[in-house]
Amino acid sequence: MDTRRFMAMTAALTLMLTSYSCGKKDIDETAESTVSVTEESETTAKTEKTTTTSEESSEEATTTKKSSKKEKTTTTKSAKTTTTTAKGGTTTTTSAKSAAATTKSGGSSSGGSSSGGGNTSSGGGDYADTGAENVQTPVEAPTESEYTAEISLGSAPTFTGSNVTVDGSRVIISAGGDYIFSGNTDDGQIFVDTASEEKVKIILNGVGIANSSGPAIMINEAKKCTVELMDGTVSVLKDGAKDKVNDGVIFSNDTLRIKGGGELYIYSNNAHGIASDDDVIIEGGRYEINSIKSGIFAHDDITVNDGDLLIRGGTNGLKSKGTININGGRTVAYGGTKDEKSSVYSEGAFNYTGGYLFAAGNMVSVPTMSYNPYIVADLGGSRDAGTQVELVLNGTQMAVLEPHNNFRCVMMLAPEISAGGSFYTVVGGNSSEPVTLTDGQNYLSV
């Protein structure tokens, strides 16, 4: 490892091992009451805020991965143990217009365009009202490919193959294998429950799934589950109900891996967009996630190796009770409205080795290990939702952000950042003075 890289890593570890920039520390999301979109008019936000001195003291002290992992069954799971008192709060999934966050230099990924894309929604109604104007017509599966089963969704799903049963509009996978899905359902679910903990792959070939009573995709039991977005397709997923246990549009009790070259639009009316009791690993695809709580939430680790992600969180953008690892791809993460919530929050280590991360919110976790310098800008006060922020590095516009909530803190991780470089912001049309970057963390007050 060369001297400059060693100095950058040492500086990051020494200066920011446990610190969080631009505000107070995050408090546990599970301590907040989940309010359905349909209840917004009946719920008012409390003005009282809880101040804590330690993230760990408010993060479900008795709810750990080992002691509180939910009991798995084919139909339900026991509730988590928690000693935190719930507090009220109004939540909303009303989304601002798509954020323009186009990388101008070296920021492309296999996920495609990085401008946000797709239409936004406040939730409710048919799945087709919640995302892309139309779910992509399925791509014809290669004739040489063999799947354990091929399933066509609908009010009465049909399938060919094995290890599949149908309960109303719900499709249940009972053993390991590769399962390809097409079609649409306005109130259905893909449910995975393999008693022998086998590996399962779910291929989404342009599907639309809304579920009024829980996750659109629920992995109750599997050794490992992979969701693959078939190249050239668009899928839309939406959940419903008030469920503090199965708390994601895609929810898994086990390690969840998502990859492929398709597009996926996720709309949370319950809690998180993507949630796992273990790890979440993103290895490709293009995502637009709109959530009441965190866009992506994991009890263990979140890893982004590739892909193009636009995340609009109601509380946090990315949240991990383990580690966050950004190794590639391109991620834009926006946080929620509360002062103590983060665009990016990691309870454990936060490792950056490559790719792009642009984050805007009230707070942010900064890397504990970074291969190169990074930038955190404190805007000196809250800025209104929809205010554009341009990030300019060495005269090149790296991104244009447009957060859907009020914000005061911006972070940029990019491989082009280096000591001696020049950086400035343009916030709401007002340009800051250029600064010369150094190794490690560059904390700027704009």
C-alpha positions, 0 to 999 in steps of 0.5 A: 500500500503506498504512503498516500493511501496509508495516510488516508486510511489512518486519517479516516480511522483516527479522526472519524471512527465513531463520529457522525457529521452534520447533526445528532446521532440516529435513533432506532427506527423500530422505536417509531410507530409505522403509519400507513399512507392511508392514516396520514390525515389522522396522525400528527407529528409529535414535537418532542424529540429524544436526545441520546448520547449513544447510538447503541443505547437507543438501537434496541438494546435487547434486540440483537441479531443473535437474541432476537432473530425472528422465528421462521414459519411458513405463515408468520414469525414472532415479534422482535423483542424491544425495550424501546418505547414507541413514539408517534410520528407522521410518515409520508411516501409522497415523493419529489420529482426524480433527482438528477444525479448524473455522474459526469466523469467515470460514473457510469455503471451497468445499471444504466442512466443515473438520473433517477428515472421513472415516475414517483407516487404517494402509494396506494392504488394499482401497482401500475400507478406506483412506478414505471408507466408500464411494467416491461413486456417480459423478455422471452426466456432463452430456450436453452435455459432450464428453470425449476418452474416458470410462473405467470402471476395474476389473480390465479397464478399459473405455472409449469415445473416443480416445488411451487404451490399456489394459494389464491394469488400467492405463490409459494416456493418450497425447495431450492432451484431457479424460478422465473416470474412474469405477469402482474398481480394487484394483491399477491406475493412471492413467498419462499420457504425451503425447509432444508435451507436450500439456495433459491434464485428468483428471476423477475422477468418484468413483473408487477406485484402489489400486496396489501397485507405484507411484502411483495417478496418474502423470503421466510427460509432459504440458505441464500436467496438471489433475486435476479432482474432479467436484462431489458425488463422493468419490474414494480413492487409495492407492499402494504399493511402495518407489519413491524416484523416483515418490514420490507417490500422485499424482506428476507430472514436470510442473506439476500443478493440482488443482481442483473441488468433490469430495472426495479421500482420499489414503493414502501407503504409499511416500512423499508424498501429492502430489508434483511435480518442478515446481509443485503448485497447489490451486484447490479441492476437499476433501482428507484426506492421510495420508502417510509423508513429506510430505503435499504435496511440490514441487521448485518451488512449492506454491500454494494458491488455494482448497480445504479441506485436512487434511494429516497428514505423516509427516515434513513437512506441506507441503514445497517446495524452491521457494516456498510461496504461500497465497492462499486456501482453508483448510489444516490441516497437521500435521508428523512425529515427528522434531524437525527436521521441519516442519508447513510447510517452504519452502526459498525464499520463503513468501508469505501473501496470504489464506486460512487456514493452521493448522499444528502440528508440531516446526518451522515455516517462517514467512512471508517476506511477509505482508499482515497479522500472523501468530502463532507459538506455542512451547508450551515443550516437546513435547505428546503426539499427540492433545492438543487446541489451541484458537486463540482470536482476539478471543474467537472460537475460530478452530480446534481442532487435534488433531495425530496426532504429538507437537508443540511449535509452532503457527502461525496465518495468518488475515485476521482477525489485526490489530495490537491484537487479543487472542489466547490458546491452550488446550492440553490444557484449559489456557488461556494468558494473552491477549496483545495482537498487534502488526504483523508476526510475533507469536512467543509462548512459551506 
